[in-house]
């Protein structure tokens, strides 16, 4: 597939150059991210860097057909690669049906990787849309945890991947009204496991409400609902999902997840967000897996009960500060993420981010992990 994809991207670029540019768009960004990670003593920190280039290409072939390709090139270097066995091989693994993730080269402490996370054709005819290929299917309504997002589970902690992963899928959408839609989706992953789902979304009582059902990763049936609206000046979002194993359908081993959240903006532009997650204790995950990316949408946390708060304030028109925090009740643990974003120009930004995890492990010993980040990002 890689041998086919590279000539395809070159041909796509040539068509872009040779034809009228109003039929095409190209944008993206280049960023440099430096990372320091340590447990207790910063003198023993692990240092890494990522030079990240994202390119988004779109070809509007006609008034009904669009073809889009988006990929990211990452040059990684540092001590994590050197100290982690099999890092390069794991980094180029692809969860999709088609392998669109590969390393151009890797050495003892560096690697260059390309990952195509969008590659799809989109057909639009009136109220009907049909999309085939690697795409982002977002059924989530909440801001942090998404039990309804059965096709694209992602990690909140991975702030440097705002686009989030895509899925190899066929998606059909029909708009039944101004704010009403029916979606049917079928996805296949690298293990040849299928996820299929149907969603109905409509507006009632000033709320966007959705109901969904499906079959996830070749093993679970799922039903769920989600909503989003406002109560006076407060926004209100929530999701419920119930998973039932196909193999153990007759017993009581179902998995239930629920999240509810709100946000409020004050007159001085201070914004506060809060969210709560219940994750059935029969479907929890490890902290390491959670930081990387959840395996699925029924394992979203290390704890049964989870609380989140974020405070964001624009200090000046070009400088904003924020503090995000989580509390995991099962481990009596917490997560903190303070950060600053500085706009250097219209398309150049500088960010400082700090992440701290502190959880209770065996024999009530506490484990702390520190990660500090500095990033420069240029958008084009």
N, C-alpha and C positions, 0 to 999 in steps of 0.2 A: 504493500500500500504506500510506503514511503517513496518508493521509486516512481509511483504514479503521481503522488501528491506534489512533489517538488516541481516537475514540469508543468503541472496544472497551475500552481501559484505563479510561475514565471509567465505562462500564457495569459493568466488573469491580469498580471501587471502590464503586459504588452498591449492587451486590449484597452486597458485603462489609458495608456499613453496615446494610442492611435485614434481613439474615438473622442467624441465631445465630452468634456469633463462634467457637464451638467448631468450626465447619466451615471456618474461615478462619484464616490466619496472615499477619501482616505484620511484617517486620523489615528491618533495613538499617543504614546508618551514614552519617555526615557527616564528612568529613575535609578538612583544609586542609594542602596540601603546598607548601612553598616550595623552590625549586631554584636553585642557583648552578652554572654550568658554565663552565670555562675550560681553556685548553690549558697555558700555562706561567705567565702572569702573572695573578694573581687580580684585579689592578686592571682587567683587561679582561674581567671575568666577564660572562656573560649571565644575567640574572635573570628567573625565571618563577614563576608560582604556579598551582595548580589547586585550586578548591573542588569537592569531589567528593561527590555524594549518591547512594547506592545504595538501591534499594527492591526487596524480595523479597516477592511476593504468591503465595499458594497457596490454592486452593479445593478442598477435599475434597468433591466433589459427591456421591459415594456411597462404599460400601466397596470399589468396584472402579475408580472413575474420579477422577483428580486432574488439575487444570489449574493450571499454574504460569507465572508471568510475573516476570521479573527484568530490571531495567534500571538504567543509571547515567546521571546528569546531571552534566556537567562544565562548569564555568565556567573557562576558561583565559585567562590574561593574561600579558603580558610581552614580552621582546625577541625570543624565538625566532619567534613568529608574525610580528612586524614584519620580521625579517631573512630569512625563508624564503618564497620565492615559491611560491604555490599551497598553502600550509600548510593553510588552511581546507578546501579542496576535498579534499585528501588525507586529512584527519582524518575526514571524513564518508563516506569510501569504505567499502563493506561487502563482505566476502568471501563472504557467504552467497548462496543462491539468491534470497532475499527481502531487499530493501533495508530494514533496520531501524535505520539509522544516519543521523542528519541534524543539521544545524546550524540552530538557531533564529535566530541572527544571527551576524555576524562583522564586525569592524572592523579597523583597521590593526594593533591590538595585542591583540585579545581575541576570544573566540568562546564561544558557549554551545551545547553539543552534548548530544544524547540518543542513547544506544546501547542497544538491546534485545538482550541476549546469551542470554536464556532465554525461550522462549515455546513451551510444548509441552503436549500432553495425554498422560496416562499411564494405561493400562488394565492392571489387575492382576487376574488370576484364578488363584488357586492357585499353581502353579509357573510360570505363564506371565505375561510382561510385554510390553506393546507400547507404545512411545513414539513419537509423531509430532510434529515441530516442531524448533525451535532448542534444542539441548540439549548438555550436556557429555558426551562419550564418552571415557572415560579408560581406555585399555588399557596405560598405562605402569606399570612396577613400580619403577623407579629414582627417585631424588629430584631429580636435576639434569638429566640427559639421557635422553630417551625414544624410542629407535628404534622401539618398538612402538606409539607413540601416533600412528597414521597418520591420524587424523581431526582432531586439534586440536594442531598444533605451537604452542609458546609460548616465550617468552623468560624465562630464569631471572632476568635482570637487572631485569625489570619487577616489582619487589616490591610496587608499589602496585595491582596487579591480581591479587589472590589467587584470584579466582573463575575466571580464565582464560577464553579465548573459547569460544563454542559453535559447533555445526555444524547446518545444516539437514538433518535426516536422519530416516529411519525405522529404528527399532531394535527387534528382537525378541529376547527373552531367555527361555530355558527352563532351570529348575533341575533337573538330573538327580540331584542328591543334596545332602547337607548343605553340602558345600563344592565342589560341581561345577556348572558352568554352561556352556551353549552360547549364543553370541550371533551374530546376523546383523544387519549394518548396511549401509544404503545412504545415501550423502550426495551432494548436488549443490551446487556452488559457484556464484559469480557469473558464471563463464565457461562455465557449463553443463557443466562437467567432472564426471564421476562418480567417486566412490570407494566401493567395496564391499568388505566384509570379513567373515570368519567367524573366530570365536575359540572355543576349547575350553579351559576352566580346571578344574583338579581339584587335590586335595591328595594328595601321596604322599611318604612318608618324612619327614613333618613340614614339607614345603615346599608352598607354593602354586605350581603349575606351569601354564603356559599355552602353547598353540600357536595360531598364527594364519596366515591367508593372505588375499590379496585383490588388488585392482586399484586403483591409487592415481592420482588426478588425471587420469584418462584417458590415462595414458602408461606406467605401470610396474606390473608384477606384483611382489608381495612375499610372502615367507614369513618367519616369525619365531617366536621362543620367548622366554619370560621366566620368572623364578622369584623367590620371596621366602621366606625362612625364617631359621633361627638355627643357629649353631654355638656351643654353650655360651652365653656372654653376648654374643656378637657377632651382629648381624643381617647377613644377606647377601642382596643383591638384584642382579639382572642382566637384561639384555635383549640379544638378537641379532636382526638383521633383514637380509635380503638382497633387494635390489631389482634387477629385470631389465627393461630397456626393451622395450616391445612392438615398437617399430620395429626395434630392433637385437637381437632376442631370440637370433639365431643366433650372434652374435659373443661376445667375452669382456668386454663393457663393463658387467658387473654392478657394483652398489655394495653394499658390506658395511659394517655398523655394529655395534659391540658396546660395551656398557657393563657395568661391574661395580662394586658399591659395598658399603660396610659402615658400621655405626655402633656405638658402644660408650658406655655411660653408666657413669661411675665412682661410687663410693660417696658422694662429695661433690657429686653431681648435675652434675659436668662432663661434657658430651657431646661426642664427637668423631665427625665424619662424614668419609668419604673415598670418592672415586669416580674411575673412569678411563673415558675414552671413546676408542674408535677410530672415526674418521670417514674413510671412503675418500677419498683425495685427489682422485678424480674428481668429488666432490660437495661441495666446500667452499663456504662463503658468505663474504660480506664482513662486516667488523666492524660497519659501520653497520646492515646488514640484521639481523645477529644480535641487536644491542641492541634493535631495534624488535620483531622477531618473526621466527623462521625461516620461509622460504617453505613448507617441507615437512619431513617427518620424516626425510629422508635427507640434509639439509644442516643439521647441528646445530652446526657449529663452523667457525672459520677455520683450524683446524689438524688434521692427521691424527691426532696423539696429544695428548690433553688430560688434565690431572690437576686434581682438586678436593679441597680440604680445608676443613672448617668446624669451628670450636670455639665452643661455646656454654656460658655459665656464669651461673647465677642468683646475682648478687652479694648480693642481699637478696630477700625474698619479693616485692618490688614492682619490682625493678630487675634486668634481665638484660643481659649484654654478649656480643657474638659477633664473630668475625672469619672471613670466608670468603675463600678465595684460589683462583685458577686459574692453571695454567701451560700456555701454548700453545707446543709445541716448534718448530713450523715458523717462527714469527716470533720465537722466543726472547723471547716476550712473557708478560705476566702481568696478572692482575686482582686487586685487593684490595677488600674491602668490610667495613670495621668498622662496628659499629652498637651503639646502646643503645636499649632499650625500657623505659619507665617507666610503671607503672600509677598513674594519678592517682586513680582510683576504680574501682568495679566495671565501669563501661562507658566510661571515658575513659582514653586512652593517649597518651603523647608519645614520639616516636621521633626519633633522630638517626642518619642513615645517610650514609656516604661511599663513593663508588665511584671507583676509579682504574684506568685502562687504560694499559698501556705495552707497545707492540709495535714490532717492527722493520719498517720499510717500505723503500722503494727506496734503493739504495746504502748499505744498512745504517744508515740514519738512524733515529732512534727518535722515535716519536710518543707523546706522553702526553696523556691526557684526564682531567680532574678533574670530578666531579659531587658536590655536597654537598646533602643534603636534610634538612629539618626538617618533621615532620608531627604534627598533633594529630588524633586520631580518636575520635569518639563513636559508640558502638553503641546501637541501640534495638531 
